[in-house]
């Protein structure tokens, strides 16, 4: 993660259509160098709590997260969480890691992290941002969302060319 330069902050402002607040770092850059995820302070400069540690900014990625949400991906993931104890345990680990990292910066006195973690899937934008910031292997459902996004033209442009495929994440043969 790198500290944001003024040009990074200007790029993020253009992406969001407003000035970014509480940006601590650029947590993920697209292969083209564009900021894609920012790491934000748990409290905004005015003291307002902001529990979303990782925030998706790249419009290509936010549009894809919204598309997946509209397609029912969150509902399917939540159903799998209720039925798959291993998936639920891995998702809880992601939640605990997110919470610990945020609390190292500033504890908000809450165990809310974002995206619905650890019981459900409520926001793919948060899960995708977390997965991209940390890389594959920590947030299983964030990893899946990124893998689904990488099935199209975003692989190698807005997303890493080497991001695991959905099949690879599930140990399935992709042939």
C-alpha positions in Angstrom: 0.0 0.0 0.0 1.3 3.4 -0.8 0.5 6.8 0.7 -1.6 8.7 -1.7 0.0 11.5 -3.7 -2.0 14.6 -4.6 -2.5 13.2 -8.1 -3.9 10.0 -6.5 -6.3 12.0 -4.4 -7.3 14.0 -7.5 -7.9 10.7 -9.5 -10.0 9.3 -6.6 -12.0 12.6 -6.5 -12.7 12.3 -10.2 -13.7 8.6 -9.7 -16.0 9.4 -6.9 -17.3 12.7 -8.1 -16.4 14.3 -4.8 -13.4 14.9 -2.6 -12.3 11.7 -0.8 -12.2 11.9 3.0 -9.9 10.1 5.4 -7.8 8.4 2.8 -4.7 6.8 4.4 -3.4 4.8 1.5 -4.0 3.5 -2.0 -4.7 -0.1 -1.1 -5.0 -1.4 -4.7 -4.0 -0.1 -8.1 -5.3 -1.5 -11.3 -2.8 -2.9 -13.7 -2.9 0.5 -15.6 -1.9 2.3 -12.4 -5.3 3.7 -11.6 -6.3 3.8 -7.9 -8.9 1.1 -7.4 -9.3 0.8 -3.6 -8.5 3.3 -0.9 -7.8 2.5 2.8 -9.7 5.0 4.9 -9.4 6.1 8.5 -12.0 4.6 10.9 -12.9 8.2 11.7 -13.3 10.9 9.1 -11.5 14.2 9.7 -14.6 15.6 11.4 -14.7 12.7 13.8 -17.6 10.8 12.2 -17.1 7.0 12.5 -16.4 5.4 9.1 -16.1 1.6 9.6 -15.4 0.9 6.0 -11.6 0.4 6.0 -11.4 -0.5 2.3 -13.4 1.5 -0.2 -13.8 0.6 -3.9 -13.2 3.7 -6.1 -12.6 2.6 -9.6 -15.8 3.1 -11.6 -15.2 -0.1 -13.6 -15.1 -2.1 -10.4 -18.0 -0.4 -8.7 -20.2 -0.9 -11.8 -19.2 -4.6 -11.8 -19.9 -5.0 -8.0 -23.4 -3.4 -8.6 -24.0 -5.7 -11.6 -23.2 -8.8 -9.5 -25.5 -7.5 -6.7 -28.3 -7.0 -9.1 -27.8 -10.5 -10.5 -28.4 -12.1 -7.1 -24.8 -13.0 -6.3 -25.1 -11.8 -2.7 -28.2 -13.9 -2.0 -26.5 -17.1 -3.4 -23.3 -16.4 -1.3 -25.4 -15.8 1.9 -27.2 -19.1 1.3 -23.9 -20.9 0.9 -22.6 -19.3 4.1 -25.5 -20.9 6.0 -24.9 -24.3 4.6 -21.1 -24.5 4.4 -19.3 -24.5 7.8 -15.9 -24.2 6.2 -16.9 -21.2 4.1 -18.5 -19.6 7.1 -15.3 -20.2 9.2 -13.1 -18.7 6.5 -15.4 -15.7 6.1 -15.2 -15.2 9.9 -11.4 -15.1 9.7 -11.7 -12.4 7.0 -14.0 -10.4 9.3 -11.7 -10.8 12.3 -8.7 -9.7 10.2 -10.5 -6.7 8.9 -11.7 -5.7 12.4 -8.2 -6.2 13.9 -6.6 -4.1 11.2 -9.1 -1.3 11.6 -8.8 -1.4 15.4 -5.0 -1.0 15.1 -5.7 2.4 13.5 -8.6 3.5 15.7 -11.1 1.3 17.6 -14.7 2.3 16.9 -15.9 0.2 19.8 -17.9 -2.0 17.5 -17.5 -5.4 15.9 -19.2 -4.2 12.6 -16.8 -4.5 9.7 -18.7 -4.2 6.5 -20.1 -6.1 3.6 -22.3 -8.1 6.0 -19.3 -10.0 7.5 -19.4 -12.4 9.2 -23.0 -13.7 9.0 -24.2 -12.6 5.5 -23.2 -10.9 2.3 -24.6 -7.4 2.2 -22.2 -5.4 0.0 -20.0 -6.8 -2.7 -18.3 -3.4 -3.1 -16.8 -3.8 0.4 -15.9 -7.5 -0.1 -14.3 -6.9 -3.5 -12.3 -3.9 -2.1 -11.1 -6.1 0.8 -10.0 -8.9 -1.5 -8.2 -6.6 -3.8 -6.4 -4.7 -1.0 -5.3 -8.0 0.7 -4.8 -10.2 -2.3 -6.4 -13.6 -2.8 -6.7 -16.0 0.1 -8.1 -14.0 2.9 -11.7 -13.1 2.1 -13.2 -16.1 0.2 -16.3 -14.3 -0.9 -14.5 -11.2 -1.9 -12.1 -13.4 -3.9 -15.1 -15.0 -5.6 -16.6 -11.6 -6.5 -13.2 -10.5 -8.0 -12.9 -13.8 -9.9 -16.4 -13.4 -11.3 -15.5 -9.8 -12.4 -12.3 -11.1 -14.0 -14.2 -13.4 -16.3 -14.8 -10.5 -18.6 -12.8 -7.6 -20.0 -11.7 -6.4 -16.6 -9.0 -9.0 -16.3 -5.7 -7.4 -17.0 -7.2 -3.9 -17.2 -9.0 -3.1 -13.9 -8.1 -6.4 -12.3 -4.9 -8.4 -12.0 -4.3 -10.7 -15.0 -3.2 -13.4 -12.6 -6.2 -13.3 -10.2 -7.4 -16.9 -9.6 -10.4 -18.0 -11.6 -13.6 -19.0 -9.9 -12.8 -22.6 -10.8 -9.3 -22.3 -9.3 -10.7 -20.9 -6.1 -12.9 -23.9 -5.8 -10.4 -26.5 -6.8 -12.3 -27.3 -10.0 -10.7 -28.2 -13.3 -11.3 -25.2 -15.6 -10.8 -27.3 -18.8 
